[in-house]
């Protein structure tokens, strides 16, 4: 079982080693959670917990006058995830923190670090801008109590710690129906094109924690196109994909999206979600149409032919050479006449080699030229 419990000095200790799959495990968790006035829940997971555990932790903490429940984990990532659902969490990591003033990263350090990562793990991060590499590396060192560059290399020799560093490149600041005017244009101008196909394939590239493909799936459902659609949602960051697959969105985040949705949607956004405590879950019939995969835009190749590609707020983190490479990947992945959708801050026409035409002067939606041989 993924749950164990014992009582010591009038405190109930509940240990969760993973998500609770069976009804017996879930029943045991509820019984143990409410059987003592003072309880500590120790989580062994590193990134997320499922919606059942989220709901019960949120509910019991809301009853704070009756139950004193502390939630603890060594994972800073998981602690942050729980906090987003208004679940108070205590981080018990022994790593500690390093003062920002103690961390110095030079261009020479970055060059050496990139070679180390490439030689040991075969990841090529050279296409990322130096400023992004410095900023991410410095943040990782501060959060993990690493004060010197040599100690950083020693730590990254550990596979688990390296994946923590690698995952820190996540572009995780995302929201439902971001760039709502772009979504409105996609609904009005691109959906009629999609409707002409018996089956629709869409790639949400760099999907982060899933808000982008979830937004798309909701709009496709509204216009009767979801049943014949498959949305391929990809990200190179496994931590992001784990969160996306968990299908749990903070209720506050959902409510913040309503105004944006009303620009491009036609119904009540909350109708598409089940809401329990502070957790919103996308309806199963909609969520099932989004398929998540690990994919690196800089090193992996095209894996299908798509009628539309959506990639927002990803290219801005790459240097010019990497941007050109990624746009060429999208070009080779798109059906002739297909659409590429980017964010308000990403002007594809500045790096495109003549494969796309901008569909609207004020909105970054591009159409693959029909004359394009690919």
Rosetta blueprint (number, residue, H / E / L):
1 X L
2 X L
3 X E
4 X E
5 X E
6 X E
7 X E
8 X E
9 X L
10 X L
11 X E
12 X E
13 X E
14 X E
15 X E
16 X E
17 X L
18 X L
19 X L
20 X L
21 X L
22 X L
23 X H
24 X H
25 X H
26 X H
27 X H
28 X H
29 X H
30 X H
31 X H
32 X H
33 X H
34 X L
35 X L
36 X L
37 X L
38 X E
39 X E
40 X E
41 X E
42 X E
43 X E
44 X L
45 X L
46 X L
47 X L
48 X L
49 X L
50 X L
51 X H
52 X H
53 X H
54 X H
55 X H
56 X H
57 X H
58 X H
59 X H
60 X H
61 X H
62 X H
63 X L
64 X L
65 X L
66 X L
67 X L
68 X E
69 X E
70 X E
71 X E
72 X E
73 X E
74 X L
75 X L
76 X H
77 X H
78 X H
79 X H
80 X H
81 X H
82 X H
83 X H
84 X L
85 X L
86 X L
87 X L
88 X L
89 X E
90 X E
91 X E
92 X L
93 X L
94 X L
95 X L
96 X L
97 X L
98 X L
99 X L
100 X H
101 X H
102 X H
103 X L
104 X L
105 X L
106 X L
107 X H
108 X H
109 X H
110 X H
111 X H
112 X H
113 X H
114 X H
115 X H
116 X H
117 X H
118 X H
119 X H
120 X H
121 X H
122 X L
123 X L
124 X L
125 X L
126 X L
127 X L
128 X E
129 X L
130 X H
131 X H
132 X H
133 X H
134 X H
135 X H
136 X H
137 X H
138 X H
139 X H
140 X H
141 X H
142 X H
143 X H
144 X L
145 X L
146 X L
147 X L
148 X L
149 X H
150 X H
151 X H
152 X H
153 X H
154 X H
155 X H
156 X H
157 X L
158 X L
159 X H
160 X H
161 X H
162 X H
163 X H
164 X H
165 X H
166 X H
167 X H
168 X L
169 X L
170 X L
171 X L
172 X L
173 X L
174 X L
175 X L
176 X L
177 X L
178 X L
179 X L
180 X H
181 X H
182 X H
183 X H
184 X H
185 X H
186 X H
187 X H
188 X H
189 X H
190 X H
191 X H
192 X H
193 X H
194 X H
195 X L
196 X L
197 X L
198 X L
199 X L
200 X E
201 X E
202 X E
203 X E
204 X E
205 X E
206 X L
207 X L
208 X L
209 X L
210 X L
211 X H
212 X H
213 X H
214 X H
215 X H
216 X H
217 X H
218 X H
219 X H
220 X H
221 X H
222 X H
223 X L
224 X L
225 X L
226 X H
227 X H
228 X H
229 X E
230 X E
231 X E
232 X E
233 X E
234 X E
235 X E
236 X L
237 X L
238 X H
239 X H
240 X H
241 X H
242 X H
243 X H
244 X H
245 X H
246 X H
247 X L
248 X L
249 X E
250 X E
251 X H
252 X H
253 X H
254 X H
255 X H
256 X H
257 X H
258 X H
259 X H
260 X H
261 X H
262 X H
263 X H
264 X H
265 X L
266 X L
267 X L
268 X L
269 X H
270 X H
271 X H
272 X H
273 X E
274 X E
275 X E
276 X E
277 X L
278 X L
279 X E
280 X E
281 X E
282 X E
283 X L
284 X H
285 X H
286 X H
287 X H
288 X L
289 X L
290 X E
291 X E
292 X E
293 X E
294 X E
295 X L
296 X L
297 X L
298 X L
299 X L
300 X L
301 X L
302 X L
303 X L
304 X L
305 X L
306 X E
307 X E
308 X E
309 X E
310 X E
311 X L
312 X L
313 X L
314 X L
315 X H
316 X H
317 X H
318 X E
319 X L
320 X H
321 X H
322 X H
323 X H
324 X H
325 X H
326 X H
327 X H
328 X H
329 X H
330 X H
331 X H
332 X H
333 X H
334 X E
335 X E
336 X E
337 X E
338 X E
339 X E
340 X E
341 X E
342 X L
343 X L
344 X L
345 X L
346 X L
347 X L
348 X H
349 X H
350 X H
351 X L
352 X L
353 X L
354 X L
355 X L
356 X E
357 X E
358 X E
359 X E
360 X E
361 X L
362 X L
363 X E
364 X E
365 X E
366 X E
367 X E
368 X E
369 X L
370 X L
371 X L
372 X L
373 X L
374 X L
